[in-house]
Amino acid sequence: MTVPVPPSPPAPAPVPPSPSVRSVATSDADELVVTVQPGAYQPADRPLRDFGIDDTYAQLEASVTRTLLFDRTIEQDRLEMKRFQEDPKLLILGSGDSGKTTFLKNLHIHLGGGFTPEQLALYRVQMIDNMLNGMRILLNACRTMGYKISDVASRDLVLSYMPDGKQQGLPMNVIAAIHALWNTKAVYTAWKSGNKFGLQDNVEYFLDKVLTKGRPDYDLTPEDIVNIRHSTSSISETRFQYGKETLRFYDVAGQRSFRKTWASYFDSVNAVLFITSLASFDQQLEEEEHVNRMHDALLLFKEIANNPHLMRKPMLLFFNKRDILERKLRYNQVSTYFPDYKGPNEASAVTEFFKQRFLQFKSPVAKEPIVQVTCCTDVKAMAITVSVVS
């Protein structure tokens, strides 16, 4: 007897392919590529009702792309915050014109590989500005002090010359006029009293060589760059790669009006570098002319060293501008400004005196600060100091 063969079951309906997502890495950066496979019989604009979704394949693809890109941004932010928390951070503090920015320039030279063409062009403009303004301040001081300028033509040319703000050099007649005036007795006498009218301490460096440094074809040297003065009016972060670590340095404006912005950095930094100028013993604050700069630095250090957020953190104390101190001691007495100083009018004794004055304000719970006597304009010597900090 023949047994009937049951009919074959109907073939199952084709199962729509599941949407798939893939990520492709390129040589330059990670490129996120989202691909939803609708199948040959399912156009991209057909709704995904087989999966209980009313969106089309194209809409789903766009939505998944946005979601994954957002997740990647969150992850990148998390990694950046993690790196920030792990990176060593040093806050550079001190009163105005103490040499904080000059120290940072040395970091660029010794750790950062130098300066970009854009930075060099800006420094050249600032150098020309330092030369021109330095001589103008001296000429105005001569008038105020009653010192007669015999070379009236050179004086009038320097006072009337108007740079365009982008100048990479000075006209030869202006260079010659500055050189002639710099070598007059009146201007030299005024220069020795520069502490009385806020003269920058780099004037001698540039005006001694104005015949070469003022020319448009002159090439800046690292020594020129660290001698250029330009006031800081904001907080800047500079990063340097040192081995496997990224070092973060924060340079802040030292004038009294900017100090209220410092506190936001106290919690996150790992150490503090406090810089004071040894040459400031006979100077007054630019913003408050009745306040001695060294007295201001002492009070500021006392405040910083005893701040609850900083007192237990490592501190470096730099006594800067030792070269200018040595020069000033030839014609100025420290005891005139600090009557309690009874030692010889010599750089080593004066430096020790100010060192002890600062250290007396150290918090009892703090470690002993690392003390360095520096000259931030001496690029070669600063290589050793930079190694100590890093």
DRENVO-985388 format. One record per residue (C-alpha): x, y, z; residue in three letters; chain. Coordinates in pm, 1 decimal, decimal comma, m for minus. Layout:
// residues N
X | Y | Z | ALA | A
...
This chain:
// residues 390
0,0 | 0,0 | 0,0 | MET | A
132,2 | 337,1 | m94,7 | THR | A
170,5 | 581,1 | 191,5 | VAL | A
77,8 | 935,1 | 88,3 | PRO | A
357,2 | 1188,3 | 123,3 | VAL | A
244,3 | 1495,1 | 316,1 | PRO | A
279,6 | 1821,0 | 129,4 | PRO | A
589,4 | 2030,3 | 199,6 | SER | A
533,8 | 2322,5 | 439,6 | PRO | A
527,9 | 2663,7 | 279,1 | PRO | A
862,5 | 2842,3 | 262,9 | ALA | A
909,2 | 3096,1 | 545,5 | PRO | A
867,3 | 3460,5 | 455,6 | ALA | A
1197,0 | 3644,4 | 412,7 | PRO | A
1315,3 | 3807,2 | 734,4 | VAL | A
1402,3 | 4173,2 | 693,5 | PRO | A
1768,1 | 4235,5 | 771,4 | PRO | A
1841,4 | 4402,1 | 1102,9 | SER | A
1984,7 | 4750,4 | 1085,9 | PRO | A
2363,4 | 4744,2 | 1124,8 | SER | A
2612,4 | 5006,2 | 1234,4 | VAL | A
2983,3 | 5013,9 | 1163,4 | ARG | A
3264,6 | 5254,8 | 1259,8 | SER | A
3550,4 | 5317,8 | 1018,8 | VAL | A
3887,1 | 5468,4 | 1124,0 | ALA | A
4074,8 | 5683,7 | 876,5 | THR | A
4443,3 | 5782,6 | 891,8 | SER | A
4367,1 | 6138,6 | 1010,1 | ASP | A
4082,9 | 6094,4 | 1256,9 | ALA | A
3800,0 | 5860,3 | 1353,7 | ASP | A
3514,7 | 5893,9 | 1106,0 | GLU | A
3182,4 | 5757,8 | 1219,0 | LEU | A
2993,6 | 5576,6 | 940,3 | VAL | A
2643,8 | 5444,5 | 1005,8 | VAL | A
2495,3 | 5201,5 | 752,2 | THR | A
2143,1 | 5059,3 | 771,2 | VAL | A
2092,2 | 4768,4 | 528,6 | GLN | A
1732,8 | 4777,1 | 401,4 | PRO | A
1767,5 | 4495,3 | 146,3 | GLY | A
1710,3 | 4511,2 | m226,8 | ALA | A
1332,6 | 4490,1 | m192,3 | TYR | A
1307,0 | 4755,4 | 80,4 | GLN | A
1369,3 | 5116,8 | m35,6 | PRO | A
1535,0 | 5359,5 | 208,7 | ALA | A
1216,2 | 5563,1 | 236,2 | ASP | A
1001,3 | 5263,1 | 337,6 | ARG | A
888,0 | 5264,9 | 705,2 | PRO | A
1034,0 | 4993,5 | 929,5 | LEU | A
694,5 | 4858,5 | 1036,3 | ARG | A
830,4 | 4500,1 | 1036,5 | ASP | A
1028,0 | 4608,6 | 1345,8 | PHE | A
748,4 | 4810,7 | 1500,2 | GLY | A
913,4 | 5139,6 | 1390,3 | ILE | A
739,8 | 5408,8 | 1190,3 | ASP | A
1066,8 | 5576,7 | 1079,9 | ASP | A
1220,6 | 5510,3 | 742,7 | THR | A
1561,2 | 5349,0 | 700,3 | TYR | A
1713,0 | 5688,8 | 614,9 | ALA | A
1564,5 | 5847,6 | 927,7 | GLN | A
1691,4 | 5564,5 | 1145,0 | LEU | A
2036,7 | 5595,5 | 994,9 | GLU | A
2048,9 | 5970,2 | 1071,0 | ALA | A
1919,3 | 5917,1 | 1425,2 | SER | A
2175,4 | 5647,8 | 1505,4 | VAL | A
2453,4 | 5864,8 | 1364,3 | THR | A
2355,3 | 6156,9 | 1587,7 | ARG | A
2337,7 | 5934,8 | 1894,3 | THR | A
2677,8 | 5775,9 | 1837,8 | LEU | A
2843,2 | 6108,9 | 1762,1 | LEU | A
2699,6 | 6249,9 | 2083,5 | PHE | A
2828,6 | 5948,1 | 2278,6 | ASP | A
3171,7 | 5991,7 | 2123,0 | ARG | A
3178,6 | 6361,3 | 2221,6 | THR | A
3089,3 | 6270,0 | 2579,9 | ILE | A
3369,1 | 6012,9 | 2588,1 | GLU | A
3622,2 | 6259,0 | 2445,0 | GLN | A
3522,6 | 6516,9 | 2707,0 | ASP | A
3560,7 | 6255,5 | 2979,4 | ARG | A
3909,2 | 6159,7 | 2859,7 | LEU | A
4012,2 | 6525,8 | 2832,3 | GLU | A
3894,5 | 6591,2 | 3189,1 | MET | A
4084,0 | 6283,7 | 3306,8 | LYS | A
4401,8 | 6407,1 | 3136,5 | ARG | A
4351,9 | 6753,6 | 3285,8 | PHE | A
4318,1 | 6609,7 | 3635,8 | GLN | A
4631,3 | 6397,1 | 3593,0 | GLU | A
4852,4 | 6662,5 | 3428,6 | ASP | A
5090,6 | 6848,3 | 3666,5 | PRO | A
4974,2 | 7209,5 | 3699,4 | LYS | A
5183,9 | 7502,0 | 3825,8 | LEU | A
5047,3 | 7848,7 | 3904,0 | LEU | A
5290,2 | 8140,0 | 3850,0 | ILE | A
5221,1 | 8425,0 | 4092,9 | LEU | A
5387,8 | 8750,5 | 4190,2 | GLY | A
5339,2 | 9124,2 | 4175,8 | SER | A
5348,4 | 9317,8 | 3849,0 | GLY | A
5677,6 | 9340,5 | 3656,0 | ASP | A
5842,1 | 9065,9 | 3861,7 | SER | A
5935,1 | 8852,1 | 3560,0 | GLY | A
5654,5 | 8593,7 | 3541,8 | LYS | A
5600,5 | 8623,3 | 3167,8 | THR | A
5976,9 | 8632,7 | 3108,1 | THR | A
6007,6 | 8301,6 | 3293,1 | PHE | A
5733,8 | 8159,4 | 3071,2 | LEU | A
5929,5 | 8267,8 | 2761,9 | LYS | A
6223,6 | 8064,1 | 2891,8 | ASN | A
5994,6 | 7762,6 | 2913,3 | LEU | A
5911,0 | 7813,5 | 2544,7 | HIS | A
6281,4 | 7827,3 | 2461,8 | ILE | A
6393,1 | 7526,3 | 2667,7 | HIS | A
6082,2 | 7304,1 | 2661,8 | LEU | A
5860,5 | 7427,3 | 2381,2 | GLY | A
6105,2 | 7437,8 | 2091,4 | GLY | A
6105,6 | 7814,3 | 2043,7 | GLY | A
5851,9 | 8050,2 | 1890,2 | PHE | A
5625,8 | 8054,8 | 1586,2 | THR | A
5669,7 | 8310,7 | 1303,1 | PRO | A
5354,5 | 8485,3 | 1426,5 | GLU | A
5495,6 | 8515,3 | 1778,5 | GLN | A
5826,7 | 8648,2 | 1644,5 | LEU | A
5647,7 | 8914,4 | 1438,6 | ALA | A
5453,9 | 9023,6 | 1748,3 | LEU | A
5770,0 | 9035,1 | 1960,3 | TYR | A
5940,5 | 9251,3 | 1699,3 | ARG | A
5656,1 | 9504,6 | 1717,2 | VAL | A
5679,3 | 9501,8 | 2097,4 | GLN | A
6057,9 | 9549,8 | 2086,3 | MET | A
6024,7 | 9856,1 | 1862,9 | ILE | A
5756,4 | 9985,8 | 2097,7 | ASP | A
5989,5 | 9932,3 | 2397,8 | ASN | A
6266,9 | 10130,1 | 2228,0 | MET | A
6050,5 | 10421,0 | 2119,8 | LEU | A
5848,2 | 10451,1 | 2439,6 | ASN | A
6158,6 | 10407,6 | 2655,4 | GLY | A
6324,2 | 10709,0 | 2495,3 | MET | A
6003,1 | 10914,5 | 2510,5 | ARG | A
5967,2 | 10844,4 | 2883,2 | ILE | A
6327,1 | 10955,9 | 2934,7 | LEU | A
6271,4 | 11276,8 | 2735,7 | LEU | A
5959,8 | 11361,5 | 2935,5 | ASN | A
6152,7 | 11292,6 | 3256,7 | ALA | A
6429,1 | 11531,4 | 3142,7 | CYS | A
6170,5 | 11802,6 | 3095,1 | ARG | A
6014,4 | 11735,3 | 3436,2 | THR | A
6351,7 | 11728,0 | 3615,0 | MET | A
6486,0 | 12033,3 | 3434,7 | GLY | A
6757,7 | 11855,0 | 3233,7 | TYR | A
6821,7 | 12044,4 | 2909,9 | LYS | A
6829,5 | 11852,8 | 2580,7 | ILE | A
7066,6 | 12028,6 | 2341,7 | SER | A
6978,7 | 11813,0 | 2037,7 | ASP | A
6635,1 | 11963,1 | 1983,9 | VAL | A
6593,8 | 11821,0 | 1633,2 | ALA | A
6643,6 | 11461,8 | 1750,6 | SER | A
6414,5 | 11517,1 | 2048,8 | ARG | A
6133,5 | 11657,1 | 1833,2 | ASP | A
6169,1 | 11375,9 | 1577,5 | LEU | A
6139,3 | 11101,6 | 1841,4 | VAL | A
5841,8 | 11269,1 | 2010,7 | LEU | A
5655,2 | 11330,6 | 1685,0 | SER | A
5716,7 | 10997,8 | 1508,8 | TYR | A
5393,5 | 10795,7 | 1481,8 | MET | A
5436,2 | 10419,2 | 1421,6 | PRO | A
5153,6 | 10224,1 | 1258,7 | ASP | A
5136,7 | 9955,1 | 1528,7 | GLY | A
5263,3 | 9684,1 | 1293,2 | LYS | A
5612,4 | 9817,4 | 1235,7 | GLN | A
5892,5 | 9561,6 | 1209,4 | GLN | A
6160,7 | 9829,0 | 1240,5 | GLY | A
6225,5 | 10202,2 | 1272,1 | LEU | A
6322,6 | 10452,7 | 1000,2 | PRO | A
6696,4 | 10513,3 | 992,8 | MET | A
6659,9 | 10880,6 | 1088,6 | ASN | A
6457,1 | 10783,6 | 1399,0 | VAL | A
6715,5 | 10518,7 | 1490,7 | ILE | A
6993,3 | 10777,1 | 1458,1 | ALA | A
6799,0 | 11027,1 | 1670,2 | ALA | A
6739,7 | 10773,9 | 1950,9 | ILE | A
7108,3 | 10676,6 | 1944,2 | HIS | A
7220,3 | 11040,5 | 1966,7 | ALA | A
6984,1 | 11119,1 | 2254,6 | LEU | A
7080,3 | 10803,4 | 2446,6 | TRP | A
7439,9 | 10922,9 | 2454,0 | ASN | A
7362,2 | 11266,0 | 2605,4 | THR | A
7436,4 | 11348,4 | 2968,0 | LYS | A
7080,2 | 11465,5 | 3033,3 | ALA | A
6921,0 | 11138,8 | 2924,8 | VAL | A
7180,3 | 10929,8 | 3109,9 | TYR | A
7117,6 | 11124,8 | 3431,9 | THR | A
6742,9 | 11072,6 | 3394,7 | ALA | A
6794,9 | 10701,3 | 3328,0 | TRP | A
6974,3 | 10655,4 | 3661,5 | LYS | A
6661,0 | 10793,5 | 3834,5 | SER | A
6427,3 | 10569,2 | 3635,8 | GLY | A
6277,3 | 10415,3 | 3949,7 | ASN | A
6110,4 | 10749,9 | 4023,7 | LYS | A
5898,4 | 10757,8 | 3707,8 | PHE | A
5829,1 | 10393,7 | 3619,6 | GLY | A
6100,3 | 10340,5 | 3358,8 | LEU | A
6120,3 | 9979,2 | 3237,4 | GLN | A
6441,2 | 9798,5 | 3333,4 | ASP | A
6505,1 | 9681,0 | 2974,8 | ASN | A
6575,1 | 10030,2 | 2836,8 | VAL | A
6954,3 | 9999,6 | 2865,4 | GLU | A
6957,1 | 9661,4 | 2689,6 | TYR | A
6776,3 | 9787,3 | 2378,2 | PHE | A
6897,4 | 10147,2 | 2353,6 | LEU | A
7262,4 | 10044,4 | 2385,6 | ASP | A
7218,8 | 9857,0 | 2054,6 | LYS | A
6943,0 | 10055,1 | 1884,2 | VAL | A
7157,2 | 10101,0 | 1570,8 | LEU | A
7129,4 | 9728,2 | 1494,5 | THR | A
6818,3 | 9610,9 | 1681,0 | LYS | A
6601,3 | 9892,1 | 1544,0 | GLY | A
6656,2 | 9795,7 | 1178,5 | ARG | A
6373,0 | 9616,4 | 990,7 | PRO | A
6613,3 | 9343,3 | 871,2 | ASP | A
6736,3 | 9257,2 | 1222,5 | TYR | A
6674,3 | 8898,1 | 1337,2 | ASP | A
6548,6 | 8859,1 | 1692,8 | LEU | A
6752,5 | 8647,7 | 1933,3 | THR | A
6622,8 | 8456,0 | 2237,7 | PRO | A
6795,5 | 8719,0 | 2454,5 | GLU | A
6596,5 | 8992,9 | 2281,8 | ASP | A
6269,1 | 8809,9 | 2338,6 | ILE | A
6320,4 | 8762,1 | 2712,4 | VAL | A
6412,3 | 9130,3 | 2747,4 | ASN | A
6096,7 | 9256,0 | 2574,9 | ILE | A
5837,1 | 9392,1 | 2817,3 | ARG | A
5464,2 | 9367,9 | 2762,0 | HIS | A
5218,6 | 9381,3 | 3049,7 | SER | A
4992,9 | 9081,7 | 3112,0 | THR | A
4623,8 | 9160,9 | 3156,1 | SER | A
4472,1 | 8811,5 | 3156,1 | SER | A
4528,3 | 8452,0 | 3265,3 | ILE | A
4695,7 | 8225,1 | 3011,5 | SER | A
4755,8 | 7850,3 | 3010,3 | GLU | A
5067,3 | 7716,3 | 2840,0 | THR | A
5129,3 | 7343,1 | 2790,3 | ARG | A
5461,9 | 7170,9 | 2740,9 | PHE | A
5535,6 | 6806,0 | 2675,6 | GLN | A
5797,7 | 6674,4 | 2917,9 | TYR | A
5862,9 | 6305,7 | 2867,1 | GLY | A
5526,4 | 6131,9 | 2885,6 | LYS | A
5367,0 | 6412,9 | 3088,2 | GLU | A
5195,4 | 6732,9 | 2982,1 | THR | A
5297,6 | 7021,9 | 3206,3 | LEU | A
5045,7 | 7304,0 | 3243,9 | ARG | A
5162,5 | 7650,5 | 3350,9 | PHE | A
4924,1 | 7932,4 | 3438,3 | TYR | A
5055,9 | 8286,8 | 3403,0 | ASP | A
4840,1 | 8553,8 | 3564,8 | VAL | A
4842,9 | 8932,3 | 3566,5 | ALA | A
5016,8 | 9058,9 | 3881,0 | GLY | A
4856,0 | 9400,9 | 3915,8 | GLN | A
4630,4 | 9441,2 | 4218,1 | ARG | A
4315,6 | 9484,0 | 4010,0 | SER | A
4363,0 | 9135,4 | 3856,8 | PHE | A
4444,0 | 8939,8 | 4173,1 | ARG | A
4082,8 | 8858,3 | 4254,1 | LYS | A
4084,0 | 8624,0 | 3950,7 | THR | A
4360,1 | 8405,3 | 4096,2 | TRP | A
4147,9 | 8216,3 | 4348,6 | ALA | A
3966,6 | 8007,2 | 4086,5 | SER | A
4295,7 | 7823,5 | 4016,8 | TYR | A
4398,2 | 7752,1 | 4377,7 | PHE | A
4214,9 | 7420,4 | 4413,0 | ASP | A
4331,3 | 7256,6 | 4091,2 | SER | A
4704,9 | 7338,0 | 4084,1 | VAL | A
4972,6 | 7104,0 | 4217,5 | ASN | A
5234,8 | 7366,8 | 4302,6 | ALA | A
5292,8 | 7742,5 | 4313,2 | VAL | A
5583,3 | 7942,3 | 4174,6 | LEU | A
5608,7 | 8285,1 | 4337,8 | PHE | A
5840,1 | 8530,4 | 4160,5 | ILE | A
5957,1 | 8859,9 | 4306,9 | THR | A
6194,7 | 9119,2 | 4165,8 | SER | A
6502,0 | 9198,6 | 4376,0 | LEU | A
6524,2 | 9524,2 | 4181,5 | ALA | A
6186,0 | 9642,5 | 4309,3 | SER | A
6318,9 | 9763,7 | 4647,3 | PHE | A
6327,7 | 10125,5 | 4521,3 | ASP | A
6017,2 | 10119,1 | 4298,6 | GLN | A
5651,4 | 10204,1 | 4349,0 | GLN | A
5344,6 | 10027,7 | 4213,2 | LEU | A
5224,4 | 10163,4 | 3882,2 | GLU | A
4862,7 | 10152,2 | 4001,8 | GLU | A
4935,8 | 10294,6 | 4350,6 | GLU | A
5238,1 | 10522,7 | 4348,8 | GLU | A
5263,1 | 10551,2 | 4728,3 | HIS | A
5314,0 | 10172,1 | 4771,1 | VAL | A
5665,7 | 10027,8 | 4751,3 | ASN | A
5678,1 | 9727,8 | 4516,7 | ARG | A
5888,7 | 9513,0 | 4747,3 | MET | A
5655,0 | 9582,3 | 5040,1 | HIS | A
5362,8 | 9485,3 | 4816,6 | ASP | A
5538,1 | 9161,1 | 4716,2 | ALA | A
5601,4 | 9072,9 | 5082,0 | LEU | A
5237,1 | 9121,9 | 5177,0 | LEU | A
5123,9 | 8927,8 | 4871,6 | LEU | A
5353,2 | 8635,9 | 4952,3 | PHE | A
5223,8 | 8631,0 | 5311,0 | LYS | A
4868,6 | 8607,0 | 5179,0 | GLU | A
4952,0 | 8331,4 | 4928,4 | ILE | A
5168,9 | 8127,4 | 5165,5 | ALA | A
4892,6 | 8118,9 | 5426,5 | ASN | A
4598,7 | 8059,3 | 5195,6 | ASN | A
4410,8 | 7744,9 | 5311,8 | PRO | A
4405,0 | 7606,4 | 4956,7 | HIS | A
4777,4 | 7658,7 | 4895,6 | LEU | A
4964,2 | 7632,0 | 5225,8 | MET | A
5016,1 | 7256,0 | 5198,3 | ARG | A
5115,2 | 7258,1 | 4832,2 | LYS | A
5479,8 | 7269,3 | 4718,4 | PRO | A
5605,5 | 7622,7 | 4661,5 | MET | A
5898,1 | 7760,8 | 4468,0 | LEU | A
6023,1 | 8109,6 | 4555,1 | LEU | A
6227,7 | 8287,4 | 4288,3 | PHE | A
6418,9 | 8608,8 | 4359,5 | PHE | A
6452,5 | 8748,5 | 4009,4 | ASN | A
6649,4 | 9031,9 | 3843,2 | LYS | A
6967,3 | 8988,1 | 4043,1 | ARG | A
7160,2 | 9157,7 | 3760,0 | ASP | A
6952,7 | 9476,0 | 3789,7 | ILE | A
6990,1 | 9467,5 | 4168,6 | LEU | A
7369,0 | 9464,4 | 4130,0 | GLU | A
7354,3 | 9763,0 | 3896,6 | ARG | A
7121,7 | 9963,0 | 4120,2 | LYS | A
7335,3 | 9909,7 | 4428,5 | LEU | A
7609,6 | 10117,9 | 4265,1 | ARG | A
7405,8 | 10435,4 | 4315,2 | TYR | A
7117,8 | 10341,6 | 4549,1 | ASN | A
7114,1 | 10242,3 | 4917,3 | GLN | A
6873,3 | 9968,6 | 5025,5 | VAL | A
6856,4 | 10122,2 | 5375,2 | SER | A
6691,3 | 10430,8 | 5224,1 | THR | A
6382,6 | 10221,2 | 5151,4 | TYR | A
6423,6 | 9956,6 | 5423,3 | PHE | A
6563,1 | 10133,9 | 5732,2 | PRO | A
6586,2 | 9805,3 | 5924,6 | ASP | A
6854,0 | 9680,0 | 5684,0 | TYR | A
7192,6 | 9723,2 | 5852,2 | LYS | A
7415,1 | 9512,9 | 5626,3 | GLY | A
7653,3 | 9611,8 | 5348,1 | PRO | A
7509,1 | 9750,4 | 5025,3 | ASN | A
7610,1 | 9436,1 | 4834,9 | GLU | A
7398,6 | 9201,8 | 4627,5 | ALA | A
7458,3 | 8881,1 | 4826,4 | SER | A
7382,7 | 9043,4 | 5163,6 | ALA | A
7076,5 | 9226,7 | 5030,4 | VAL | A
6943,1 | 8908,2 | 4869,3 | THR | A
6978,8 | 8716,6 | 5197,5 | GLU | A
6800,4 | 8997,9 | 5381,4 | PHE | A
6497,5 | 8981,6 | 5151,4 | PHE | A
6502,4 | 8601,7 | 5151,7 | LYS | A
6462,4 | 8597,2 | 5531,0 | GLN | A
6193,0 | 8865,7 | 5513,3 | ARG | A
5987,5 | 8645,8 | 5280,8 | PHE | A
6045,6 | 8316,7 | 5461,4 | LEU | A
5922,8 | 8458,3 | 5790,3 | GLN | A
5572,0 | 8455,4 | 5640,7 | PHE | A
5577,4 | 8084,5 | 5558,6 | LYS | A
5288,9 | 7888,6 | 5708,7 | SER | A
5389,7 | 7664,8 | 6005,1 | PRO | A
5227,7 | 7365,6 | 5833,5 | VAL | A
5395,2 | 7425,0 | 5497,3 | ALA | A
5710,6 | 7264,3 | 5367,2 | LYS | A
6016,5 | 7482,7 | 5318,9 | GLU | A
5992,0 | 7657,5 | 4980,1 | PRO | A
6249,7 | 7581,7 | 4713,3 | ILE | A
6441,3 | 7909,5 | 4680,8 | VAL | A
6624,1 | 8017,9 | 4364,1 | GLN | A
6802,4 | 8345,1 | 4285,5 | VAL | A
6746,3 | 8401,8 | 3915,2 | THR | A
6801,8 | 8627,7 | 3620,7 | CYS | A
6523,8 | 8539,2 | 3377,8 | CYS | A
6692,3 | 8734,2 | 3098,1 | THR | A
6997,6 | 8504,4 | 3114,7 | ASP | A
6874,9 | 8237,0 | 2874,6 | VAL | A
7164,4 | 7994,3 | 2926,8 | LYS | A
7153,0 | 8008,7 | 3307,2 | ALA | A
6774,0 | 7968,0 | 3303,8 | MET | A
6811,3 | 7625,4 | 3143,9 | ALA | A
6911,4 | 7492,1 | 3486,2 | ILE | A
6625,5 | 7671,2 | 3660,9 | THR | A
6373,5 | 7534,6 | 3409,9 | VAL | A
6497,7 | 7182,7 | 3478,9 | SER | A
6437,1 | 7236,1 | 3852,1 | VAL | A
6076,9 | 7343,6 | 3789,2 | VAL | A
5996,3 | 7071,5 | 3536,6 | SER | A
